[in-house]
């Protein structure tokens, strides 16, 4: 059954009766504090939110989507709601890819200590680790590229002919695929990038990864249930409980501080992790991957940041809404991540978000977000000829009768329409065309698709100045 606790930490008694108002904090990440925030155990909205969520989770259990399930809501420094189906607060679940956020935290702790720098090339730590592909002309892969999935390593879920660098060649304990994109230009999710980061943590700290996590993250956060699988790497392998994951969320809602007010990660490191790693020349509401976290930026502030974990045997989620100082979590263990299980995940997230909305008295769902899409001013900056040097394929982007068209040298011609701040989608093929930029006022320097990179004619040198890809002039976070 679900339990809802009233966190006395910031309850105002007296005239408010059963109501509760969180103390007012500054919100350097999520924007100005929203006031008033009402937290109550017994409002009609909270009761309705609990019933809708719990009924939905119970239905999934009855459909045998998962044998156990747990979900929670954190407000400020308290786990204020928890719900269990055949489970309890200390039962552990595989976090799967949420492990990556712990690895990113470890790297940023080493950055805080001056032992690692975001612009360190990976060859500083592994001199023989050459992931370059002849003809791609990539700049060196940096630590920040691995953290933001912009190293150029392919996503092997969708790329089935990688060129592997062996363990003997790389000096690592696992093989790694070579780049198919120049570093620092295109987001493409890559487990191997975080496996490399895990190896960096071990080399720099002189500790096995599990020992580092335990000493510098789990113990300071009172994550008493956390442990590891036999497959632990920087990309996956941590197991933990709802109570532990709540303590982790509390750190992120409080600028890197634990429940005792101790700084586990510096506020500046938290800020850096939530900044955009690529140039977005158009739009203000930007969805992107920061350093370890997926981020939705709204205007000058972070609306939310989150990560998912999913595979056979696990479905996990953690999402922070810093403007409202609230986080939502769930942990489950579906035997198989079938389509009918996967398709239910967004609704679980929304119903948890609706409950969180009711609990903090937000005027609209805390997860409401409308990403920007590329405006008409971008059209002239992406028109041109592009070529893939690895297979001699080419694309021409042109305007035709008021429409943007993409014509492949061998193959299709289709209209492309904007779907994100710098992405367009083919109306016939569904292909997403990502247009990288190296300045805010210049033209696109290439096109990235799921499996190819095309240089703009005359731009086939990735040794251009990419310092702009870490924009100081783009305000993301307000000052404290």
C-alpha positions, 0 to 999 in steps of 0.5 A: 500500500502507499504511505504519505508522510508529512515532512515536519522539517518545513511545516508551518503550523497554526493558522494553516491547520493541516496544510504545510508550506515548504520554506522558501529557498533560492533556486539557482538551477530551477529558477526563482522560488515558486511561492507558495508551495502547499504540501498536504496529506489530505487534499482531494488532488493528492488523494486523486493522484495517489489513486490514479498512480496506484491503480495503474501500477496495480494493473501492470502487476496484474498483467504480469508486467513486473513481479514487484514495483516501488515508487516514490516522491521526494520533496526537498529533503524528505521521501514524502510518498512511497508505494510498494507492490510485493516490495519494501523500502530496502529491497534493491533493484538493478539501476541499469543505466542510471549507474552512469549518473553515479560515474558522472558524479565520481568524475565531477568529484575528481574535477572538484579535487583538481585530479581530472579536467573536463578538457583532458583528452582520454589519451592522457589516461590511456595513451594507446586508446586511439578511437579515431577513424581515418578520414573523419578528422576528429579532434581528440576525444575529451572527458567532457565528450564521454560524459555528454555522449558526444565522443563520436562513438556509435550507439550499438543498439542501432549500428551493427558494423562497428570497427572494434579497438581490441583490449590489446590495442587500447590497454583497457579490459574491454574492447571499444568501437571507433568513432563514426562522428567527429568528437564534440558535434553530435549526441549519440548514446554510448555505453562504452563512453561511460565504461571508459569513464569508469576506468578513468575513475579507477586509474585516477583514484587508485581504487576499484570502482566499487570501492570508490562508489562506496567511499565517496558516494554511498557512505556520504549519502547514507545509501546503506542498501547499495551494492553491485552486480558482477558486471559492474562498469561505469555504464551499469551494475549498481543495485539499490533501494527506493530509500537509497535512491531518494537520498541520491535525489535529495543531493541533486535537489540541494546543490550537491549536499547530503542530509547532514548539509555536507557537500558531496559534490560542489554546486559549481560541478552540479551547474556544469553537469546541467549545461548544454554541451553543444551549440544550439543556434536557435530556440530557448527551450532546449532538450539535450544531454548534459554531463551524465543527465538528460536535461530540459532547459526552459529559458534561462533555467533547468526545468528538469533533469533525469535518467532512465534504466531499462533492460530485461529484469529492470525498469528504473527512473529518477527525475528532478524538478528543481524549480519545485524542489521535488523528485520522482522515482520508481524501481521495478523488475520486469522479467522481460522488457517487452513492448507492452511494458515499455509503452506503459513507462511514460504513463507511470512517469506522468502519473508520478509527476501528477502526484508530485504536482498535487503535493507541491501545489504547482499551478500546472504539471511539473513536467510540462515542457514545450521544446523549441524547434528550429525556426525559419531563420535557420533554413538558410544556414543549413542549405548546402552540400554535404559529404560523408568521407567514409563511404562517398555518400552525399546529401544536398539540402535546398529550398524548393517551393518554400520547403526544405528538401534533402536529396541523397546522391544515391537514393531518396529526395524528401522534405525535411521538417523541424522537430527540435532546435537543430534537428529536422526529420524526413517526412518520407523516411523518418530519418532525423538530420542533426545539423551541428554548428560551431558558432552561434551565427555561422552555418551548419558544419555537417549533418549527423544521422543515426549511422553517418556523418556528412561534412559541409563542403569545405568544412571537412576538418574537425580541427576547427575552433570548437571552444564555442561548444561550451557556451559561456554566453548562453545563460542556463542557470541563474546566479545564487 
